[in-house]
Amino acid sequence: IELVIAGDNATSIATDFLSRYLPHTLIAGGAEANIPLLKNRLEANKTFIYFCKDKVCYLPTTDVEVIKGYFETRNTD
């Protein structure tokens, strides 16, 4: 699983996810448009979270609880 967090609050959101046990999960992101991973993903005053699994990304969301739900669903599969 890849989790990309793009926006001003990327660090605090990433810290929240990093405090959890999420095996086989890559977490990346930031607030700088000069990082290729974030190209065309930044929007002023918003932080988007992209959840990707098996080379498919879900629609981005600004709601951390939605992403937490994806992890909970994954753990019950």
Disulfide bonds with the S-S distance in Angstrom:
Cys52-Cys57 1.95
